[in-house]
Amino acid sequence: MTISNTGTTELTITSVAITGTDMGDFGEDNACAGIAPGRSCVVKVTFTPTTTGARSADLTVMDNTQAGTKNIPLMGTGD
């Protein structure tokens, strides 16, 4: 997932985490902190299911914008 700063001031990422029902089946890796205007940062998400069937969680990103917290749905199916 790419986080882009389309604004005119630095975007400060204060937290990136996996949350929700099946959060143990997903992982994230990122070095996102301060993103200058016109720049972006990549958050790598992995899926390692612990059981079969549908699995879901959220990638939760907290930043210094007015909206503050964004939740991006994550879904996968374990074999």
mmCIF file of the N, C-alpha and C atoms, coordinates in Angstrom:
data_MODEL
# 
_entry.id   MODEL 
# 
loop_
_atom_site.group_PDB 
_atom_site.id 
_atom_site.type_symbol 
_atom_site.label_atom_id 
_atom_site.label_alt_id 
_atom_site.label_comp_id 
_atom_site.label_asym_id 
_atom_site.label_entity_id 
_atom_site.label_seq_id 
_atom_site.pdbx_PDB_ins_code 
_atom_site.Cartn_x 
_atom_site.Cartn_y 
_atom_site.Cartn_z 
_atom_site.occupancy 
_atom_site.B_iso_or_equiv 
_atom_site.pdbx_formal_charge 
_atom_site.auth_seq_id 
_atom_site.auth_comp_id 
_atom_site.auth_asym_id 
_atom_site.auth_atom_id 
_atom_site.pdbx_PDB_model_num 
ATOM 1   N N  . MET A 1 1  ? 0.841   -1.159  0.000  1.00 0.00 ? 1  MET A N  1 
ATOM 2   C CA . MET A 1 1  ? 0.000   0.000   0.000  1.00 0.00 ? 1  MET A CA 1 
ATOM 3   C C  . MET A 1 1  ? 0.889   1.225   0.000  1.00 0.00 ? 1  MET A C  1 
ATOM 4   N N  . THR A 1 2  ? 0.532   2.231   -0.761 1.00 0.00 ? 2  THR A N  1 
ATOM 5   C CA . THR A 1 2  ? 1.304   3.463   -0.826 1.00 0.00 ? 2  THR A CA 1 
ATOM 6   C C  . THR A 1 2  ? 0.548   4.583   -0.130 1.00 0.00 ? 2  THR A C  1 
ATOM 7   N N  . ILE A 1 3  ? 1.248   5.301   0.740  1.00 0.00 ? 3  ILE A N  1 
ATOM 8   C CA . ILE A 1 3  ? 0.711   6.493   1.379  1.00 0.00 ? 3  ILE A CA 1 
ATOM 9   C C  . ILE A 1 3  ? 1.349   7.679   0.673  1.00 0.00 ? 3  ILE A C  1 
ATOM 10  N N  . SER A 1 4  ? 0.529   8.530   0.083  1.00 0.00 ? 4  SER A N  1 
ATOM 11  C CA . SER A 1 4  ? 1.031   9.683   -0.663 1.00 0.00 ? 4  SER A CA 1 
ATOM 12  C C  . SER A 1 4  ? 0.632   10.976  0.022  1.00 0.00 ? 4  SER A C  1 
ATOM 13  N N  . ASN A 1 5  ? 1.525   11.951  -0.031 1.00 0.00 ? 5  ASN A N  1 
ATOM 14  C CA . ASN A 1 5  ? 1.237   13.276  0.502  1.00 0.00 ? 5  ASN A CA 1 
ATOM 15  C C  . ASN A 1 5  ? 0.918   14.196  -0.669 1.00 0.00 ? 5  ASN A C  1 
ATOM 16  N N  . THR A 1 6  ? -0.362  14.526  -0.828 1.00 0.00 ? 6  THR A N  1 
ATOM 17  C CA . THR A 1 6  ? -0.792  15.418  -1.895 1.00 0.00 ? 6  THR A CA 1 
ATOM 18  C C  . THR A 1 6  ? -0.976  16.846  -1.388 1.00 0.00 ? 6  THR A C  1 
ATOM 19  N N  . GLY A 1 7  ? -0.628  17.064  -0.120 1.00 0.00 ? 7  GLY A N  1 
ATOM 20  C CA . GLY A 1 7  ? -0.781  18.383  0.487  1.00 0.00 ? 7  GLY A CA 1 
ATOM 21  C C  . GLY A 1 7  ? 0.431   19.278  0.264  1.00 0.00 ? 7  GLY A C  1 
ATOM 22  N N  . THR A 1 8  ? 0.461   20.371  0.998  1.00 0.00 ? 8  THR A N  1 
ATOM 23  C CA . THR A 1 8  ? 1.544   21.350  0.857  1.00 0.00 ? 8  THR A CA 1 
ATOM 24  C C  . THR A 1 8  ? 2.461   21.398  2.076  1.00 0.00 ? 8  THR A C  1 
ATOM 25  N N  . THR A 1 9  ? 2.150   20.612  3.109  1.00 0.00 ? 9  THR A N  1 
ATOM 26  C CA . THR A 1 9  ? 3.004   20.529  4.295  1.00 0.00 ? 9  THR A CA 1 
ATOM 27  C C  . THR A 1 9  ? 3.349   19.071  4.556  1.00 0.00 ? 9  THR A C  1 
ATOM 28  N N  . GLU A 1 10 ? 4.347   18.841  5.402  1.00 0.00 ? 10 GLU A N  1 
ATOM 29  C CA . GLU A 1 10 ? 4.764   17.468  5.696  1.00 0.00 ? 10 GLU A CA 1 
ATOM 30  C C  . GLU A 1 10 ? 3.638   16.668  6.345  1.00 0.00 ? 10 GLU A C  1 
ATOM 31  N N  . LEU A 1 11 ? 3.479   15.445  5.883  1.00 0.00 ? 11 LEU A N  1 
ATOM 32  C CA . LEU A 1 11 ? 2.528   14.502  6.454  1.00 0.00 ? 11 LEU A CA 1 
ATOM 33  C C  . LEU A 1 11 ? 3.288   13.674  7.484  1.00 0.00 ? 11 LEU A C  1 
ATOM 34  N N  . THR A 1 12 ? 2.829   13.703  8.724  1.00 0.00 ? 12 THR A N  1 
ATOM 35  C CA . THR A 1 12 ? 3.481   12.948  9.786  1.00 0.00 ? 12 THR A CA 1 
ATOM 36  C C  . THR A 1 12 ? 2.652   11.711  10.110 1.00 0.00 ? 12 THR A C  1 
ATOM 37  N N  . ILE A 1 13 ? 3.243   10.547  9.893  1.00 0.00 ? 13 ILE A N  1 
ATOM 38  C CA . ILE A 1 13 ? 2.597   9.283   10.229 1.00 0.00 ? 13 ILE A CA 1 
ATOM 39  C C  . ILE A 1 13 ? 2.982   8.966   11.669 1.00 0.00 ? 13 ILE A C  1 
ATOM 40  N N  . THR A 1 14 ? 1.992   8.902   12.562 1.00 0.00 ? 14 THR A N  1 
ATOM 41  C CA . THR A 1 14 ? 2.285   8.655   13.971 1.00 0.00 ? 14 THR A CA 1 
ATOM 42  C C  . THR A 1 14 ? 2.171   7.183   14.347 1.00 0.00 ? 14 THR A C  1 
ATOM 43  N N  . SER A 1 15 ? 1.419   6.396   13.556 1.00 0.00 ? 15 SER A N  1 
ATOM 44  C CA . SER A 1 15 ? 1.258   4.977   13.871 1.00 0.00 ? 15 SER A CA 1 
ATOM 45  C C  . SER A 1 15 ? 0.739   4.234   12.652 1.00 0.00 ? 15 SER A C  1 
ATOM 46  N N  . VAL A 1 16 ? 1.264   3.031   12.441 1.00 0.00 ? 16 VAL A N  1 
ATOM 47  C CA . VAL A 1 16 ? 0.750   2.107   11.434 1.00 0.00 ? 16 VAL A CA 1 
ATOM 48  C C  . VAL A 1 16 ? 0.647   0.758   12.129 1.00 0.00 ? 16 VAL A C  1 
ATOM 49  N N  . ALA A 1 17 ? -0.544  0.150   12.106 1.00 0.00 ? 17 ALA A N  1 
ATOM 50  C CA . ALA A 1 17 ? -0.737  -1.116  12.807 1.00 0.00 ? 17 ALA A CA 1 
ATOM 51  C C  . ALA A 1 17 ? -1.812  -1.949  12.127 1.00 0.00 ? 17 ALA A C  1 
ATOM 52  N N  . ILE A 1 18 ? -1.757  -3.256  12.366 1.00 0.00 ? 18 ILE A N  1 
ATOM 53  C CA . ILE A 1 18 ? -2.806  -4.167  11.938 1.00 0.00 ? 18 ILE A CA 1 
ATOM 54  C C  . ILE A 1 18 ? -3.760  -4.323  13.125 1.00 0.00 ? 18 ILE A C  1 
ATOM 55  N N  . THR A 1 19 ? -5.057  -4.117  12.878 1.00 0.00 ? 19 THR A N  1 
ATOM 56  C CA . THR A 1 19 ? -6.061  -4.230  13.929 1.00 0.00 ? 19 THR A CA 1 
ATOM 57  C C  . THR A 1 19 ? -7.218  -5.087  13.415 1.00 0.00 ? 19 THR A C  1 
ATOM 58  N N  . GLY A 1 20 ? -8.075  -5.511  14.303 1.00 0.00 ? 20 GLY A N  1 
ATOM 59  C CA . GLY A 1 20 ? -9.284  -6.212  13.887 1.00 0.00 ? 20 GLY A CA 1 
ATOM 60  C C  . GLY A 1 20 ? -9.286  -7.684  14.225 1.00 0.00 ? 20 GLY A C  1 
ATOM 61  N N  . THR A 1 21 ? -10.319 -8.347  13.756 1.00 0.00 ? 21 THR A N  1 
ATOM 62  C CA . THR A 1 21 ? -10.636 -9.722  14.111 1.00 0.00 ? 21 THR A CA 1 
ATOM 63  C C  . THR A 1 21 ? -9.485  -10.703 13.912 1.00 0.00 ? 21 THR A C  1 
ATOM 64  N N  . ASP A 1 22 ? -8.920  -10.749 12.728 1.00 0.00 ? 22 ASP A N  1 
ATOM 65  C CA . ASP A 1 22 ? -7.889  -11.738 12.399 1.00 0.00 ? 22 ASP A CA 1 
ATOM 66  C C  . ASP A 1 22 ? -6.517  -11.083 12.245 1.00 0.00 ? 22 ASP A C  1 
ATOM 67  N N  . MET A 1 23 ? -6.231  -10.092 13.085 1.00 0.00 ? 23 MET A N  1 
ATOM 68  C CA . MET A 1 23 ? -5.001  -9.311  12.936 1.00 0.00 ? 23 MET A CA 1 
ATOM 69  C C  . MET A 1 23 ? -3.739  -10.160 13.013 1.00 0.00 ? 23 MET A C  1 
ATOM 70  N N  . GLY A 1 24 ? -3.776  -11.310 13.684 1.00 0.00 ? 24 GLY A N  1 
ATOM 71  C CA . GLY A 1 24 ? -2.606  -12.173 13.773 1.00 0.00 ? 24 GLY A CA 1 
ATOM 72  C C  . GLY A 1 24 ? -2.226  -12.834 12.454 1.00 0.00 ? 24 GLY A C  1 
ATOM 73  N N  . ASP A 1 25 ? -3.131  -12.808 11.468 1.00 0.00 ? 25 ASP A N  1 
ATOM 74  C CA . ASP A 1 25 ? -2.870  -13.406 10.163 1.00 0.00 ? 25 ASP A CA 1 
ATOM 75  C C  . ASP A 1 25 ? -2.198  -12.435 9.189  1.00 0.00 ? 25 ASP A C  1 
ATOM 76  N N  . PHE A 1 26 ? -2.107  -11.177 9.581  1.00 0.00 ? 26 PHE A N  1 
ATOM 77  C CA . PHE A 1 26 ? -1.539  -10.155 8.716  1.00 0.00 ? 26 PHE A CA 1 
ATOM 78  C C  . PHE A 1 26 ? -0.352  -9.501  9.414  1.00 0.00 ? 26 PHE A C  1 
ATOM 79  N N  . GLY A 1 27 ? 0.572   -9.008  8.641  1.00 0.00 ? 27 GLY A N  1 
ATOM 80  C CA . GLY A 1 27 ? 1.702   -8.280  9.187  1.00 0.00 ? 27 GLY A CA 1 
ATOM 81  C C  . GLY A 1 27 ? 1.977   -7.063  8.335  1.00 0.00 ? 27 GLY A C  1 
ATOM 82  N N  . GLU A 1 28 ? 2.701   -6.098  8.885  1.00 0.00 ? 28 GLU A N  1 
ATOM 83  C CA . GLU A 1 28 ? 3.053   -4.916  8.117  1.00 0.00 ? 28 GLU A CA 1 
ATOM 84  C C  . GLU A 1 28 ? 4.495   -4.534  8.404  1.00 0.00 ? 28 GLU A C  1 
ATOM 85  N N  . ASP A 1 29 ? 5.121   -3.922  7.395  1.00 0.00 ? 29 ASP A N  1 
ATOM 86  C CA . ASP A 1 29 ? 6.484   -3.450  7.512  1.00 0.00 ? 29 ASP A CA 1 
ATOM 87  C C  . ASP A 1 29 ? 6.548   -2.096  6.817  1.00 0.00 ? 29 ASP A C  1 
ATOM 88  N N  . ASN A 1 30 ? 7.028   -1.093  7.537  1.00 0.00 ? 30 ASN A N  1 
ATOM 89  C CA . ASN A 1 30 ? 7.102   0.224   6.923  1.00 0.00 ? 30 ASN A CA 1 
ATOM 90  C C  . ASN A 1 30 ? 8.166   1.056   7.619  1.00 0.00 ? 30 ASN A C  1 
ATOM 91  N N  . ALA A 1 31 ? 8.597   2.078   6.932  1.00 0.00 ? 31 ALA A N  1 
ATOM 92  C CA . ALA A 1 31 ? 9.520   3.062   7.505  1.00 0.00 ? 31 ALA A CA 1 
ATOM 93  C C  . ALA A 1 31 ? 8.909   4.448   7.332  1.00 0.00 ? 31 ALA A C  1 
ATOM 94  N N  . CYS A 1 32 ? 7.581   4.514   7.337  1.00 0.00 ? 32 CYS A N  1 
ATOM 95  C CA . CYS A 1 32 ? 6.879   5.776   7.134  1.00 0.00 ? 32 CYS A CA 1 
ATOM 96  C C  . CYS A 1 32 ? 6.889   6.593   8.424  1.00 0.00 ? 32 CYS A C  1 
ATOM 97  N N  . ALA A 1 33 ? 7.283   7.830   8.298  1.00 0.00 ? 33 ALA A N  1 
ATOM 98  C CA . ALA A 1 33 ? 7.267   8.748   9.451  1.00 0.00 ? 33 ALA A CA 1 
ATOM 99  C C  . ALA A 1 33 ? 6.862   10.121  8.951  1.00 0.00 ? 33 ALA A C  1 
ATOM 100 N N  . GLY A 1 34 ? 7.802   10.852  8.361  1.00 0.00 ? 34 GLY A N  1 
ATOM 101 C CA . GLY A 1 34 ? 7.505   12.150  7.770  1.00 0.00 ? 34 GLY A CA 1 
ATOM 102 C C  . GLY A 1 34 ? 7.550   12.030  6.261  1.00 0.00 ? 34 GLY A C  1 
ATOM 103 N N  . ILE A 1 35 ? 6.478   12.462  5.599  1.00 0.00 ? 35 ILE A N  1 
ATOM 104 C CA . ILE A 1 35 ? 6.411   12.391  4.139  1.00 0.00 ? 35 ILE A CA 1 
ATOM 105 C C  . ILE A 1 35 ? 6.268   13.805  3.597  1.00 0.00 ? 35 ILE A C  1 
ATOM 106 N N  . ALA A 1 36 ? 7.247   14.241  2.847  1.00 0.00 ? 36 ALA A N  1 
ATOM 107 C CA . ALA A 1 36 ? 7.247   15.584  2.277  1.00 0.00 ? 36 ALA A CA 1 
ATOM 108 C C  . ALA A 1 36 ? 6.158   15.728  1.215  1.00 0.00 ? 36 ALA A C  1 
ATOM 109 N N  . PRO A 1 37 ? 5.698   16.961  0.953  1.00 0.00 ? 37 PRO A N  1 
ATOM 110 C CA . PRO A 1 37 ? 4.700   17.180  -0.097 1.00 0.00 ? 37 PRO A CA 1 
ATOM 111 C C  . PRO A 1 37 ? 5.168   16.589  -1.430 1.00 0.00 ? 37 PRO A C  1 
ATOM 112 N N  . GLY A 1 38 ? 4.251   15.900  -2.111 1.00 0.00 ? 38 GLY A N  1 
ATOM 113 C CA . GLY A 1 38 ? 4.565   15.302  -3.402 1.00 0.00 ? 38 GLY A CA 1 
ATOM 114 C C  . GLY A 1 38 ? 5.311   13.983  -3.311 1.00 0.00 ? 38 GLY A C  1 
ATOM 115 N N  . ARG A 1 39 ? 5.586   13.493  -2.124 1.00 0.00 ? 39 ARG A N  1 
ATOM 116 C CA . ARG A 1 39 ? 6.321   12.236  -1.935 1.00 0.00 ? 39 ARG A CA 1 
ATOM 117 C C  . ARG A 1 39 ? 5.368   11.160  -1.408 1.00 0.00 ? 39 ARG A C  1 
ATOM 118 N N  . SER A 1 40 ? 5.880   9.941   -1.332 1.00 0.00 ? 40 SER A N  1 
ATOM 119 C CA . SER A 1 40 ? 5.070   8.835   -0.829 1.00 0.00 ? 40 SER A CA 1 
ATOM 120 C C  . SER A 1 40 ? 5.931   7.847   -0.055 1.00 0.00 ? 40 SER A C  1 
ATOM 121 N N  . CYS A 1 41 ? 5.278   6.921   0.597  1.00 0.00 ? 41 CYS A N  1 
ATOM 122 C CA . CYS A 1 41 ? 5.927   5.894   1.403  1.00 0.00 ? 41 CYS A CA 1 
ATOM 123 C C  . CYS A 1 41 ? 5.148   4.600   1.212  1.00 0.00 ? 41 CYS A C  1 
ATOM 124 N N  . VAL A 1 42 ? 5.856   3.473   1.169  1.00 0.00 ? 42 VAL A N  1 
ATOM 125 C CA . VAL A 1 42 ? 5.214   2.179   0.952  1.00 0.00 ? 42 VAL A CA 1 
ATOM 126 C C  . VAL A 1 42 ? 5.101   1.416   2.273  1.00 0.00 ? 42 VAL A C  1 
ATOM 127 N N  . VAL A 1 43 ? 3.909   0.872   2.517  1.00 0.00 ? 43 VAL A N  1 
ATOM 128 C CA . VAL A 1 43 ? 3.664   -0.025  3.642  1.00 0.00 ? 43 VAL A CA 1 
ATOM 129 C C  . VAL A 1 43 ? 3.460   -1.417  3.038  1.00 0.00 ? 43 VAL A C  1 
ATOM 130 N N  . LYS A 1 44 ? 4.334   -2.347  3.400  1.00 0.00 ? 44 LYS A N  1 
ATOM 131 C CA . LYS A 1 44 ? 4.217   -3.716  2.905  1.00 0.00 ? 44 LYS A CA 1 
ATOM 132 C C  . LYS A 1 44 ? 3.347   -4.509  3.867  1.00 0.00 ? 44 LYS A C  1 
ATOM 133 N N  . VAL A 1 45 ? 2.332   -5.186  3.304  1.00 0.00 ? 45 VAL A N  1 
ATOM 134 C CA . VAL A 1 45 ? 1.416   -5.998  4.102  1.00 0.00 ? 45 VAL A CA 1 
ATOM 135 C C  . VAL A 1 45 ? 1.603   -7.460  3.687  1.00 0.00 ? 45 VAL A C  1 
ATOM 136 N N  . THR A 1 46 ? 1.727   -8.345  4.687  1.00 0.00 ? 46 THR A N  1 
ATOM 137 C CA . THR A 1 46 ? 1.851   -9.771  4.417  1.00 0.00 ? 46 THR A CA 1 
ATOM 138 C C  . THR A 1 46 ? 0.636   -10.506 4.972  1.00 0.00 ? 46 THR A C  1 
ATOM 139 N N  . PHE A 1 47 ? 0.363   -11.668 4.395  1.00 0.00 ? 47 PHE A N  1 
ATOM 140 C CA . PHE A 1 47 ? -0.754  -12.503 4.839  1.00 0.00 ? 47 PHE A CA 1 
ATOM 141 C C  . PHE A 1 47 ? -0.241  -13.916 5.072  1.00 0.00 ? 47 PHE A C  1 
ATOM 142 N N  . THR A 1 48 ? -0.314  -14.366 6.309  1.00 0.00 ? 48 THR A N  1 
ATOM 143 C CA . THR A 1 48 ? 0.093   -15.710 6.698  1.00 0.00 ? 48 THR A CA 1 
ATOM 144 C C  . THR A 1 48 ? -1.034  -16.282 7.554  1.00 0.00 ? 48 THR A C  1 
ATOM 145 N N  . PRO A 1 49 ? -2.022  -16.913 6.904  1.00 0.00 ? 49 PRO A N  1 
ATOM 146 C CA . PRO A 1 49 ? -3.200  -17.383 7.636  1.00 0.00 ? 49 PRO A CA 1 
ATOM 147 C C  . PRO A 1 49 ? -2.869  -18.489 8.630  1.00 0.00 ? 49 PRO A C  1 
ATOM 148 N N  . THR A 1 50 ? -3.536  -18.444 9.766  1.00 0.00 ? 50 THR A N  1 
ATOM 149 C CA . THR A 1 50 ? -3.345  -19.445 10.808 1.00 0.00 ? 50 THR A CA 1 
ATOM 150 C C  . THR A 1 50 ? -4.389  -20.551 10.734 1.00 0.00 ? 50 THR A C  1 
ATOM 151 N N  . THR A 1 51 ? -5.374  -20.377 9.859  1.00 0.00 ? 51 THR A N  1 
ATOM 152 C CA . THR A 1 51 ? -6.436  -21.378 9.684  1.00 0.00 ? 51 THR A CA 1 
ATOM 153 C C  . THR A 1 51 ? -7.043  -21.209 8.290  1.00 0.00 ? 51 THR A C  1 
ATOM 154 N N  . THR A 1 52 ? -7.888  -22.120 7.887  1.00 0.00 ? 52 THR A N  1 
ATOM 155 C CA . THR A 1 52 ? -8.519  -22.031 6.569  1.00 0.00 ? 52 THR A CA 1 
ATOM 156 C C  . THR A 1 52 ? -9.716  -21.084 6.612  1.00 0.00 ? 52 THR A C  1 
ATOM 157 N N  . GLY A 1 53 ? -10.127 -20.656 5.427  1.00 0.00 ? 53 GLY A N  1 
ATOM 158 C CA . GLY A 1 53 ? -11.311 -19.811 5.306  1.00 0.00 ? 53 GLY A CA 1 
ATOM 159 C C  . GLY A 1 53 ? -10.985 -18.336 5.229  1.00 0.00 ? 53 GLY A C  1 
ATOM 160 N N  . ALA A 1 54 ? -12.044 -17.555 5.188  1.00 0.00 ? 54 ALA A N  1 
ATOM 161 C CA . ALA A 1 54 ? -11.919 -16.106 5.051  1.00 0.00 ? 54 ALA A CA 1 
ATOM 162 C C  . ALA A 1 54 ? -11.317 -15.490 6.314  1.00 0.00 ? 54 ALA A C  1 
ATOM 163 N N  . ARG A 1 55 ? -10.403 -14.553 6.125  1.00 0.00 ? 55 ARG A N  1 
ATOM 164 C CA . ARG A 1 55 ? -9.733  -13.857 7.216  1.00 0.00 ? 55 ARG A CA 1 
ATOM 165 C C  . ARG A 1 55 ? -9.799  -12.368 6.912  1.00 0.00 ? 55 ARG A C  1 
ATOM 166 N N  . SER A 1 56 ? -9.949  -11.537 7.956  1.00 0.00 ? 56 SER A N  1 
ATOM 167 C CA . SER A 1 56 ? -10.020 -10.099 7.716  1.00 0.00 ? 56 SER A CA 1 
ATOM 168 C C  . SER A 1 56 ? -9.433  -9.318  8.884  1.00 0.00 ? 56 SER A C  1 
ATOM 169 N N  . ALA A 1 57 ? -8.957  -8.136  8.572  1.00 0.00 ? 57 ALA A N  1 
ATOM 170 C CA . ALA A 1 57 ? -8.398  -7.211  9.559  1.00 0.00 ? 57 ALA A CA 1 
ATOM 171 C C  . ALA A 1 57 ? -8.377  -5.834  8.905  1.00 0.00 ? 57 ALA A C  1 
ATOM 172 N N  . ASP A 1 58 ? -7.777  -4.878  9.574  1.00 0.00 ? 58 ASP A N  1 
ATOM 173 C CA . ASP A 1 58 ? -7.625  -3.531  9.023  1.00 0.00 ? 58 ASP A CA 1 
ATOM 174 C C  . ASP A 1 58 ? -6.181  -3.087  9.156  1.00 0.00 ? 58 ASP A C  1 
ATOM 175 N N  . LEU A 1 59 ? -5.716  -2.333  8.182  1.00 0.00 ? 59 LEU A N  1 
ATOM 176 C CA . LEU A 1 59 ? -4.463  -1.609  8.306  1.00 0.00 ? 59 LEU A CA 1 
ATOM 177 C C  . LEU A 1 59 ? -4.865  -0.231  8.815  1.00 0.00 ? 59 LEU A C  1 
ATOM 178 N N  . THR A 1 60 ? -4.465  0.103   10.034 1.00 0.00 ? 60 THR A N  1 
ATOM 179 C CA . THR A 1 60 ? -4.854  1.365   10.661 1.00 0.00 ? 60 THR A CA 1 
ATOM 180 C C  . THR A 1 60 ? -3.674  2.327   10.620 1.00 0.00 ? 60 THR A C  1 
ATOM 181 N N  . VAL A 1 61 ? -3.888  3.479   9.988  1.00 0.00 ? 61 VAL A N  1 
ATOM 182 C CA . VAL A 1 61 ? -2.852  4.499   9.841  1.00 0.00 ? 61 VAL A CA 1 
ATOM 183 C C  . VAL A 1 61 ? -3.310  5.759   10.561 1.00 0.00 ? 61 VAL A C  1 
ATOM 184 N N  . MET A 1 62 ? -2.481  6.225   11.484 1.00 0.00 ? 62 MET A N  1 
ATOM 185 C CA . MET A 1 62 ? -2.773  7.474   12.201 1.00 0.00 ? 62 MET A CA 1 
ATOM 186 C C  . MET A 1 62 ? -1.771  8.530   11.740 1.00 0.00 ? 62 MET A C  1 
ATOM 187 N N  . ASP A 1 63 ? -2.287  9.751   11.467 1.00 0.00 ? 63 ASP A N  1 
ATOM 188 C CA . ASP A 1 63 ? -1.417  10.815  10.987 1.00 0.00 ? 63 ASP A CA 1 
ATOM 189 C C  . ASP A 1 63 ? -1.878  12.169  11.508 1.00 0.00 ? 63 ASP A C  1 
ATOM 190 N N  . ASN A 1 64 ? -1.225  13.218  11.034 1.00 0.00 ? 64 ASN A N  1 
ATOM 191 C CA . ASN A 1 64 ? -1.507  14.570  11.519 1.00 0.00 ? 64 ASN A CA 1 
ATOM 192 C C  . ASN A 1 64 ? -2.530  15.335  10.668 1.00 0.00 ? 64 ASN A C  1 
ATOM 193 N N  . THR A 1 65 ? -3.324  14.635  9.857  1.00 0.00 ? 65 THR A N  1 
ATOM 194 C CA . THR A 1 65 ? -4.364  15.308  9.076  1.00 0.00 ? 65 THR A CA 1 
ATOM 195 C C  . THR A 1 65 ? -5.621  15.480  9.918  1.00 0.00 ? 65 THR A C  1 
ATOM 196 N N  . GLN A 1 66 ? -6.574  16.257  9.409  1.00 0.00 ? 66 GLN A N  1 
ATOM 197 C CA . GLN A 1 66 ? -7.834  16.448  10.137 1.00 0.00 ? 66 GLN A CA 1 
ATOM 198 C C  . GLN A 1 66 ? -8.572  15.134  10.335 1.00 0.00 ? 66 GLN A C  1 
ATOM 199 N N  . ALA A 1 67 ? -8.528  14.261  9.351  1.00 0.00 ? 67 ALA A N  1 
ATOM 200 C CA . ALA A 1 67 ? -9.207  12.966  9.459  1.00 0.00 ? 67 ALA A CA 1 
ATOM 201 C C  . ALA A 1 67 ? -8.536  12.087  10.513 1.00 0.00 ? 67 ALA A C  1 
ATOM 202 N N  . GLY A 1 68 ? -7.238  12.233  10.680 1.00 0.00 ? 68 GLY A N  1 
ATOM 203 C CA . GLY A 1 68 ? -6.503  11.537  11.736 1.00 0.00 ? 68 GLY A CA 1 
ATOM 204 C C  . GLY A 1 68 ? -6.258  10.064  11.532 1.00 0.00 ? 68 GLY A C  1 
ATOM 205 N N  . THR A 1 69 ? -7.290  9.241   11.613 1.00 0.00 ? 69 THR A N  1 
ATOM 206 C CA . THR A 1 69 ? -7.136  7.789   11.520 1.00 0.00 ? 69 THR A CA 1 
ATOM 207 C C  . THR A 1 69 ? -7.829  7.264   10.273 1.00 0.00 ? 69 THR A C  1 
ATOM 208 N N  . LYS A 1 70 ? -7.114  6.412   9.546  1.00 0.00 ? 70 LYS A N  1 
ATOM 209 C CA . LYS A 1 70 ? -7.685  5.752   8.378  1.00 0.00 ? 70 LYS A CA 1 
ATOM 210 C C  . LYS A 1 70 ? -7.608  4.248   8.588  1.00 0.00 ? 70 LYS A C  1 
ATOM 211 N N  . ASN A 1 71 ? -8.678  3.538   8.251  1.00 0.00 ? 71 ASN A N  1 
ATOM 212 C CA . ASN A 1 71 ? -8.711  2.084   8.324  1.00 0.00 ? 71 ASN A CA 1 
ATOM 213 C C  . ASN A 1 71 ? -8.891  1.530   6.925  1.00 0.00 ? 71 ASN A C  1 
ATOM 214 N N  . ILE A 1 72 ? -7.911  0.726   6.496  1.00 0.00 ? 72 ILE A N  1 
ATOM 215 C CA . ILE A 1 72 ? -7.962  0.108   5.178  1.00 0.00 ? 72 ILE A CA 1 
ATOM 216 C C  . ILE A 1 72 ? -8.263  -1.372  5.387  1.00 0.00 ? 72 ILE A C  1 
ATOM 217 N N  . PRO A 1 73 ? -9.389  -1.877  4.843  1.00 0.00 ? 73 PRO A N  1 
ATOM 218 C CA . PRO A 1 73 ? -9.752  -3.276  5.043  1.00 0.00 ? 73 PRO A CA 1 
ATOM 219 C C  . PRO A 1 73 ? -8.739  -4.220  4.379  1.00 0.00 ? 73 PRO A C  1 
ATOM 220 N N  . LEU A 1 74 ? -8.409  -5.291  5.079  1.00 0.00 ? 74 LEU A N  1 
ATOM 221 C CA . LEU A 1 74 ? -7.547  -6.354  4.558  1.00 0.00 ? 74 LEU A CA 1 
ATOM 222 C C  . LEU A 1 74 ? -8.355  -7.649  4.555  1.00 0.00 ? 74 LEU A C  1 
ATOM 223 N N  . MET A 1 75 ? -8.261  -8.422  3.468  1.00 0.00 ? 75 MET A N  1 
ATOM 224 C CA . MET A 1 75 ? -8.979  -9.687  3.376  1.00 0.00 ? 75 MET A CA 1 
ATOM 225 C C  . MET A 1 75 ? -8.099  -10.718 2.726  1.00 0.00 ? 75 MET A C  1 
ATOM 226 N N  . GLY A 1 76 ? -8.247  -11.949 3.138  1.00 0.00 ? 76 GLY A N  1 
ATOM 227 C CA . GLY A 1 76 ? -7.517  -13.060 2.553  1.00 0.00 ? 76 GLY A CA 1 
ATOM 228 C C  . GLY A 1 76 ? -8.246  -14.346 2.857  1.00 0.00 ? 76 GLY A C  1 
ATOM 229 N N  . THR A 1 77 ? -7.858  -15.413 2.156  1.00 0.00 ? 77 THR A N  1 
ATOM 230 C CA . THR A 1 77 ? -8.460  -16.720 2.388  1.00 0.00 ? 77 THR A CA 1 
ATOM 231 C C  . THR A 1 77 ? -7.363  -17.728 2.650  1.00 0.00 ? 77 THR A C  1 
ATOM 232 N N  . GLY A 1 78 ? -7.443  -18.393 3.787  1.00 0.00 ? 78 GLY A N  1 
ATOM 233 C CA . GLY A 1 78 ? -6.478  -19.431 4.121  1.00 0.00 ? 78 GLY A CA 1 
ATOM 234 C C  . GLY A 1 78 ? -6.849  -20.741 3.445  1.00 0.00 ? 78 GLY A C  1 
ATOM 235 N N  . ASP A 1 79 ? -5.848  -21.440 2.925  1.00 0.00 ? 79 ASP A N  1 
ATOM 236 C CA . ASP A 1 79 ? -6.086  -22.732 2.248  1.00 0.00 ? 79 ASP A CA 1 
ATOM 237 C C  . ASP A 1 79 ? -6.089  -23.854 3.241  1.00 0.00 ? 79 ASP A C  1 
# 
